[in-house]
Amino acid sequence: MLLENKVAVIYGAGGPIGGAVARAFAREGARVFLAGRTQARLDAVADEIRSKGGVAQTAVVDALDEQAVNAYVDAIVRQTGAIDISFNLISYGDVQQPLTEISLDDFLQPIMSAMRSHFLTARAAVRHMIPRGSGVILAFGGDGPQTLPGLGGFKIALDAIEGLRQQWACELGRYGIRVVTLKTGGVPESIPDSFAEKDEIAAGIQKSTLLGRAATLADVGNVAAFVASDLARTLTSTYVNISSGALVD
């Protein structure tokens, strides 16, 4: 079991990708703490994990609230004695419009949400990781040279996350703490069924890949578990590309 006896906190754990990561971490032996905004969604993931013998606890936490994040992480450490993995998978509330049409507030929304939440969740965790000399901070999304028209501030938010990831890795490496981003180029399964253009978007994601298939939710969870494990102990200040070639490095 790759993550046996590890303690992992996952923000946005009620979403499709967060849930997939939580299930994979628990399957590999981690004790998972699931944070998000909707208790019912968190409970659904936790119940599934427990039904398979895993250990999961839930909490409604606003990842943009400094006091709430610090208190949540401190409480986990008081309970378990440590935090080994922190993975931020929250959504950013982005409005996707051309830059010539989008309002300033809508443009800044995903950038500010991404920076605030990733900074706060990482800082809360590393304060406890530093004395132990180990830990893993994970992010999701990634940047790259490719973009599309009409994304508003969303792609720029992903670029900013990578800049923050590099800065954290630079400052935390001497404490044995790794910082890694996973990027996929899109996960069709994560698109809500209620979204009118789901099939069109999913087909576009798959068509853009070199392998003829897009990453699945299970793929994301499996790779995340590996990256969070000691088998990936040499990976830091980098990203792991699981886009099936949709994002060419």
N, C-alpha and C positions, 0 to 999 in steps of 0.2 A: 504494500500500500504506500503510494508515493508521499502522502501527507499525514501519515500516522502520527498522532499526538500533536499535530499542529493546530493552532488557533487562528481562524480566519474570519475577518469581518468583511462583508460584501454590502456595499451601498447600491441601491437600486435593485435589490435582490428579488423584488416582486415582478420585475419585467421579464420578458422571454430570455434575454441573454443573461441577466443576473441570475435567474432561476436555473438556467443550464449550468452556469459556473458553480452555483451552490450545490447542485446535485452531484456534479463531478468531484468537487472538493470533498463532500461528505462520503462519497463512494470510495475515495482514496484515503479515508481515515481521519480527515480533519473535523474538528469541532467547529461548526459554522454559526456565525452570528449574522442574522439577516436584517438589514436596515432598509427602510423605504418609507414611502408616504401613505401607503394603503395597507391597513392591517390584514384585510381579507386576502389580498394577494400574497402577502408574506406568509400567512398561515397556511395557504394552499401548498406553497413550496415546502414549508417546514413539515407539514403533515406527510407529504410524499417521502421526504428524506427519512422521517422517523419510521414510516411503514417499512422501510428497507433496512432498518437497524442503525441508521445514522443519528447523529446528535445535532440538533438545530434549535436555536432560540431566535425570537423575533423582537423587533422594537420599531416603533414609528419614530423616525429621526429625520429632521430637516438638515440635509447635508450642506446647506448654505448658512446655517446658524452656528456660529463659532462656539458659543457656550454649550449648545446641545451636543455638538460633535465631541468636544472635549469631555463632557460629562459621560457620554456614552462609552467612549473608549476607556476612560478611567475606570468605569464600572466593570467593563469586561476584564480588565487587568486585575482588579480587586478580586473578581470571581475566579479567574483561571490562573493568575500569576504571570501571564505573558500575552503578547499578541505577535504572531509570526507573519501574517499576511494581511494586507489591506488592499482591497480592490474596489475602485470607484467606477460604477457603471450607471450612474444616474443619467437621465435625459436632461437636455438643456433648454427646453421650451423654445426652440428656434422657430422663427418665421422665415420661410424660404421664398424670397422675392428678388428680382433684379436689384442691383445696388442703386440704380437710378430711380427706383420706385419705393424702396423700403424706407421706413422712418428710422431716425437715429436710435430711438429706444429699441425697436425691433432688431436692428442691426447689432446693437451691443448686447442684447439679452443672452445669446448663447456664449459669447466670449466671456462676459462677466460671470455667468453661472459656472462655466467650466473652470475658470481660473480660481474663483472663490472656493468652490467645492473641492477641487483637487488639492489646492493648497491646504485647506483646513483639515481634510481627512488624512492627508499624508503627514502633516505636522503632528496631529494628535497621535498617530501611530508611532512615528519615529522617536518621539520623546520617550517612549517605553522600549523601543528596539535598541536605541543607542547603548544603554547600560548593559544589555545582554550581548551586544556585538553581532547581531544577526537580524534579518528580517527581509521581507519582500514587499515592495510597493508596486502595484499593477494599475495600468490605465488601459482604456479601450478606445479605439478609433484610429489614431495615427494620421500622419499627414502624407505628403507625397507631391510630386509635380503635377499630377492630374487634378483637374477640377471640372465643374460643369457650370453653365450659366444658371443664375437664379437661386443660388444657395444662400444668399444673404450673408450673415456672419458665421454660418455653421462651419464651413471649411476653414475659416480663419481661426475659429475656436479650436479645431483639431490641431492646427499648426501651433497654436499657443500651448496646448497641452504637451506637445513634443518639446518645446523650449523649456517648459517647467520640468519635464522629465529629465532633460539633460542637466539642468541646474541641480536638481535634487541628487541625481546620481553622482555628480561631481563632488558635492559636499558630504555625501553619506558613504561613499565607497570606503573610506578609512575606518568606518565603524562596521564594515561587513554587511551593509544593507544594500540590496540590489533594487534597481528601478527599471521596469520594462513595460513597454506598450505592446498590445496586440492589435493588429489591424487586419480587416477582412475584405474591405471593398463592398460590403453589404451581405446581410444574411436574410434571404427571402423569408424564412420561417418566422422572423421577428416582425414582419410587416403585419399589422392587424387585418383580420379578414374583412373588417368593415371599411377598410380603405379602398376607395373606388378603383384606383389604378394599381392595385396590388399585383395582379397577373402581369401587367405590362412592365412594371418595375422589376419584378422577379425575373422575367424573361430577359430584360436588359442586363441585369447583373450576371446571369448565367452566360449570356452571349459574350460578355466582355472578358470572360476567363480564358486562360489557355488550355485548361483541362476539360472544359465543357461541363463543369459542375461548380456550383457555388458552395461556400462553407455552410455547414449545417449548424444548428445549435449544439448538437453533440460534438462536432468538431471544435467549436469554440471552447466548450468545457474541457475536453480532453487536452487540448494544447495549453489552456490556462493551468490545469493541474500539473502538467509537466514543467512549465515555466516557473511555477511557484515552488516546485520541489527542489531538493538538493541535487538532483540529477542535472539541473540547469544552473549549477552554482557559479559558472563562469559567465553567465549572461547578465549584463547590466549596461545601463546607458545606451540601450538599443531598443529596437522593435522586432517583433516576430510577425512575419508576413504570412497570413494564412488565407490569402485572397484567391488562391488557385490560379495565380498569374494575372488577375485583373489589375493589380497594382504592380507595375514592373519596376524593380529596383535598378 
